[in-house]
Amino acid sequence: MAKIDPIKELIIEGEKGRIVARNKGNVLVVAFNGNETPLGVVKLELEEFVEKISKTIS
């Protein structure tokens, strides 16, 4: 079996929007947003949210 690193980030683009997932340690956060929302903003907010959750549960 091949050894691969865990997925850190996943972006699925669709016709009407996207799904963005962020993984860090024991925390997985998934966001659903429309195409009008800039991807950079979503990624930044997800990273900040993951950090807050990680600090809270540790």
Secondary structure, 3 states (H helix, E strand, C coil): CCCCCCCCEEEEECCCEEEEEEEECCEEEEEEEECCCCHHHHHHHHHHHHHHHHHHHC
